[in-house]
């Protein structure tokens, strides 16, 4: 792909993402995360993770929802 077309496509994609509200969504996600960590459930999860380990705490948390499969994360 010619570089000028690549630049235009990148601008198009970035503008589309911005228009969809990515920045606002990221800010709101940060606020919600901060609130959720300071609830009874958030503190209970932190205690369980310290006791049993993070992976086990996540497994226990997600198991009732059937969402406890192997991660594809390799990092």
VOKE-974693 format. One record per residue: residue in one letter; x, y, z of N, C-alpha, C in turn. Coordinates in Angstrom, 2 decimals. Layout:
BEGIN
+------+---------+---------+---------+---------+---------+---------+---------+---------+---------+
: resn :    n_xx :    n_yy :    n_zz :   ca_xx :   ca_yy :   ca_zz :    c_xx :    c_yy :    c_zz :
+------+---------+---------+---------+---------+---------+---------+---------+---------+---------+
:    A :       X :       Y :       Z :       X :       Y :       Z :       X :       Y :       Z :
...
+------+---------+---------+---------+---------+---------+---------+---------+---------+---------+
***
This chain:
BEGIN
+------+---------+---------+---------+---------+---------+---------+---------+---------+---------+
: resn :    n_xx :    n_yy :    n_zz :   ca_xx :   ca_yy :   ca_zz :    c_xx :    c_yy :    c_zz :
+------+---------+---------+---------+---------+---------+---------+---------+---------+---------+
:    X :    0.86 :   -1.18 :    0.00 :    0.00 :    0.00 :    0.00 :    0.90 :    1.23 :    0.00 :
:    X :    0.66 :    2.15 :   -0.87 :    1.45 :    3.38 :   -0.88 :    1.31 :    4.12 :    0.45 :
:    X :    2.40 :    4.77 :    0.85 :    2.44 :    5.43 :    2.16 :    1.36 :    6.49 :    2.31 :
:    X :    1.06 :    7.22 :    1.24 :    0.03 :    8.26 :    1.36 :   -1.35 :    7.65 :    1.64 :
:    X :   -1.63 :    6.51 :    1.05 :   -2.90 :    5.83 :    1.32 :   -2.92 :    5.26 :    2.74 :
:    X :   -1.80 :    4.74 :    3.20 :   -1.70 :    4.23 :    4.55 :   -1.95 :    5.34 :    5.58 :
:    X :   -1.37 :    6.50 :    5.34 :   -1.58 :    7.65 :    6.23 :   -3.05 :    8.04 :    6.25 :
:    X :   -3.68 :    8.08 :    5.09 :   -5.09 :    8.45 :    5.03 :   -5.97 :    7.42 :    5.75 :
:    X :   -5.68 :    6.15 :    5.58 :   -6.45 :    5.10 :    6.25 :   -6.28 :    5.19 :    7.77 :
:    X :   -5.05 :    5.46 :    8.22 :   -4.80 :    5.61 :    9.65 :   -5.58 :    6.79 :   10.20 :
:    X :   -5.59 :    7.92 :    9.50 :   -6.37 :    9.07 :    9.92 :   -7.86 :    8.74 :    9.98 :
:    X :   -8.34 :    8.00 :    9.00 :   -9.75 :    7.61 :    8.95 :  -10.12 :    6.74 :   10.16 :
:    X :   -9.30 :    5.74 :   10.43 :   -9.56 :    4.85 :   11.56 :   -9.49 :    5.62 :   12.88 :
:    X :   -8.46 :    6.43 :   13.06 :   -8.32 :    7.19 :   14.29 :   -9.49 :    8.15 :   14.50 :
:    X :   -9.95 :    8.80 :   13.44 :  -11.09 :    9.72 :   13.54 :  -12.36 :    8.94 :   13.90 :
:    X :  -12.54 :    7.78 :   13.32 :  -13.71 :    6.96 :   13.64 :  -13.72 :    6.55 :   15.09 :
:    X :  -12.59 :    6.11 :   15.61 :  -12.48 :    5.71 :   17.01 :  -12.74 :    6.90 :   17.92 :
:    X :  -12.19 :    8.05 :   17.59 :  -12.40 :    9.25 :   18.41 :  -13.87 :    9.64 :   18.41 :
:    X :  -14.51 :    9.57 :   17.26 :  -15.92 :    9.92 :   17.16 :  -16.79 :    8.97 :   17.96 :
:    X :  -16.38 :    7.73 :   18.08 :  -17.14 :    6.74 :   18.85 :  -16.99 :    6.96 :   20.35 :
:    X :  -16.10 :    7.83 :   20.76 :  -15.99 :    8.17 :   22.17 :  -14.96 :    7.36 :   22.94 :
:    X :  -13.90 :    6.94 :   22.31 :  -12.88 :    6.15 :   22.98 :  -12.31 :    6.86 :   24.20 :
:    X :  -11.95 :    8.11 :   24.06 :  -11.33 :    8.85 :   25.17 :  -12.29 :    8.94 :   26.36 :
:    X :  -13.54 :    9.28 :   26.10 :  -14.53 :    9.37 :   27.18 :  -14.74 :    8.02 :   27.85 :
:    X :  -14.77 :    6.97 :   27.05 :  -14.95 :    5.62 :   27.58 :  -13.78 :    5.22 :   28.47 :
:    X :  -12.57 :    5.56 :   28.07 :  -11.40 :    5.24 :   28.87 :  -11.44 :    5.97 :   30.21 :
:    X :  -11.83 :    7.22 :   30.21 :  -11.92 :    7.98 :   31.46 :  -12.99 :    7.39 :   32.36 :
:    X :  -14.16 :    7.09 :   31.81 :  -15.24 :    6.52 :   32.60 :  -14.86 :    5.15 :   33.16 :
:    X :  -14.17 :    4.34 :   32.38 :  -13.70 :    3.04 :   32.84 :  -12.76 :    3.16 :   34.02 :
:    X :  -11.88 :    4.15 :   33.99 :  -10.95 :    4.40 :   35.09 :  -11.70 :    4.80 :   36.36 :
:    X :  -12.69 :    5.65 :   36.21 :  -13.50 :    6.08 :   37.36 :  -14.25 :    4.89 :   37.95 :
:    X :  -14.91 :    4.10 :   37.10 :  -15.67 :    2.94 :   37.59 :  -14.75 :    1.93 :   38.27 :
:    X :  -13.56 :    1.72 :   37.73 :  -12.62 :    0.79 :   38.33 :  -12.23 :    1.26 :   39.73 :
:    X :  -11.96 :    2.56 :   39.86 :  -11.62 :    3.11 :   41.17 :  -12.74 :    2.96 :   42.17 :
:    X :  -13.97 :    3.17 :   41.74 :  -15.12 :    3.01 :   42.63 :  -15.27 :    1.55 :   43.04 :
:    X :  -15.21 :    0.64 :   42.07 :  -15.44 :   -0.78 :   42.33 :  -14.39 :   -1.37 :   43.28 :
:    X :  -13.18 :   -0.88 :   43.24 :  -12.13 :   -1.40 :   44.12 :  -12.38 :   -1.05 :   45.58 :
:    X :  -13.20 :   -0.05 :   45.84 :  -13.43 :    0.42 :   47.20 :  -14.84 :    0.08 :   47.68 :
:    X :  -15.30 :   -1.11 :   47.30 :  -16.58 :   -1.62 :   47.77 :  -16.32 :   -2.86 :   48.62 :
:    X :  -17.35 :   -3.33 :   49.28 :  -17.23 :   -4.55 :   50.09 :  -16.72 :   -5.71 :   49.22 :
:    X :  -17.28 :   -5.84 :   48.03 :  -16.88 :   -6.92 :   47.12 :  -15.45 :   -6.74 :   46.63 :
:    X :  -15.07 :   -5.51 :   46.36 :  -13.71 :   -5.25 :   45.90 :  -12.67 :   -5.60 :   46.95 :
:    X :  -12.95 :   -5.21 :   48.21 :  -12.03 :   -5.55 :   49.30 :  -11.99 :   -7.06 :   49.53 :
:    X :  -13.14 :   -7.74 :   49.41 :  -13.18 :   -9.19 :   49.60 :  -12.34 :   -9.88 :   48.52 :
:    X :  -12.41 :   -9.40 :   47.29 :  -11.62 :   -9.99 :   46.21 :  -10.13 :   -9.79 :   46.48 :
:    X :   -9.75 :   -8.60 :   46.94 :   -8.34 :   -8.34 :   47.25 :   -7.84 :   -9.28 :   48.35 :
:    X :   -8.65 :   -9.49 :   49.38 :   -8.26 :  -10.41 :   50.46 :   -8.09 :  -11.83 :   49.93 :
:    X :   -9.07 :  -12.27 :   49.11 :   -9.01 :  -13.64 :   48.57 :   -7.80 :  -13.81 :   47.67 :
:    X :   -7.49 :  -12.80 :   46.88 :   -6.31 :  -12.88 :   45.99 :   -5.03 :  -12.96 :   46.82 :
:    X :   -4.97 :  -12.25 :   47.93 :   -3.79 :  -12.30 :   48.79 :   -3.67 :  -13.67 :   49.45 :
:    X :   -4.79 :  -14.28 :   49.79 :   -4.79 :  -15.60 :   50.46 :   -4.49 :  -16.74 :   49.49 :
:    X :   -5.21 :  -16.78 :   48.39 :   -5.16 :  -17.93 :   47.48 :   -4.36 :  -17.69 :   46.21 :
:    X :   -3.97 :  -16.47 :   45.97 :   -3.30 :  -16.12 :   44.73 :   -4.29 :  -15.52 :   43.74 :
:    X :   -3.79 :  -14.66 :   42.88 :   -4.65 :  -13.92 :   41.96 :   -5.38 :  -14.85 :   41.00 :
:    X :   -4.67 :  -15.82 :   40.41 :   -5.31 :  -16.71 :   39.43 :   -6.45 :  -17.49 :   40.05 :
:    X :   -6.25 :  -17.99 :   41.27 :   -7.30 :  -18.75 :   41.94 :   -8.49 :  -17.85 :   42.28 :
:    X :   -8.23 :  -16.64 :   42.72 :   -9.32 :  -15.71 :   43.04 :  -10.14 :  -15.39 :   41.79 :
:    X :   -9.48 :  -15.19 :   40.67 :  -10.18 :  -14.92 :   39.42 :  -10.98 :  -16.14 :   38.99 :
:    X :  -10.39 :  -17.33 :   39.11 :  -11.10 :  -18.56 :   38.75 :  -12.38 :  -18.70 :   39.58 :
:    X :  -12.26 :  -18.50 :   40.89 :  -13.41 :  -18.60 :   41.77 :  -14.47 :  -17.55 :   41.43 :
:    X :  -14.01 :  -16.35 :   41.11 :  -14.93 :  -15.27 :   40.76 :  -15.70 :  -15.56 :   39.48 :
:    X :  -14.99 :  -16.09 :   38.48 :  -15.59 :  -16.27 :   37.16 :  -16.31 :  -17.60 :   36.99 :
:    X :  -16.00 :  -18.59 :   37.80 :  -16.56 :  -19.94 :   37.62 :  -18.08 :  -19.97 :   37.55 :
:    X :  -18.81 :  -19.26 :   38.41 :  -20.28 :  -19.32 :   38.32 :  -20.85 :  -18.85 :   36.98 :
:    X :  -20.07 :  -18.09 :   36.24 :  -20.53 :  -17.55 :   34.96 :  -20.03 :  -18.36 :   33.78 :
:    X :  -19.27 :  -19.42 :   34.04 :  -18.74 :  -20.23 :   32.96 :  -17.66 :  -19.51 :   32.17 :
:    X :  -17.01 :  -18.53 :   32.79 :  -16.01 :  -17.72 :   32.10 :  -14.64 :  -17.91 :   32.75 :
:    X :  -14.20 :  -19.15 :   32.79 :  -12.94 :  -19.41 :   33.49 :  -11.98 :  -20.22 :   32.63 :
:    X :  -12.08 :  -20.06 :   31.30 :  -11.21 :  -20.78 :   30.40 :   -9.80 :  -20.26 :   30.42 :
:    X :   -8.92 :  -20.97 :   29.77 :   -7.52 :  -20.58 :   29.71 :   -7.37 :  -19.26 :   28.97 :
:    X :   -6.50 :  -18.42 :   29.46 :   -6.23 :  -17.16 :   28.81 :   -5.35 :  -17.38 :   27.59 :
:    X :   -5.50 :  -16.53 :   26.62 :   -4.62 :  -16.57 :   25.44 :   -3.47 :  -15.58 :   25.60 :
:    X :   -3.43 :  -14.88 :   26.76 :   -2.39 :  -13.90 :   27.01 :   -1.04 :  -14.60 :   27.14 :
:    X :   -0.04 :  -14.13 :   26.42 :    1.28 :  -14.78 :   26.42 :    2.33 :  -13.94 :   27.10 :
:    X :    1.96 :  -12.77 :   27.66 :    2.94 :  -11.85 :   28.20 :    3.31 :  -12.04 :   29.61 :
+------+---------+---------+---------+---------+---------+---------+---------+---------+---------+
***
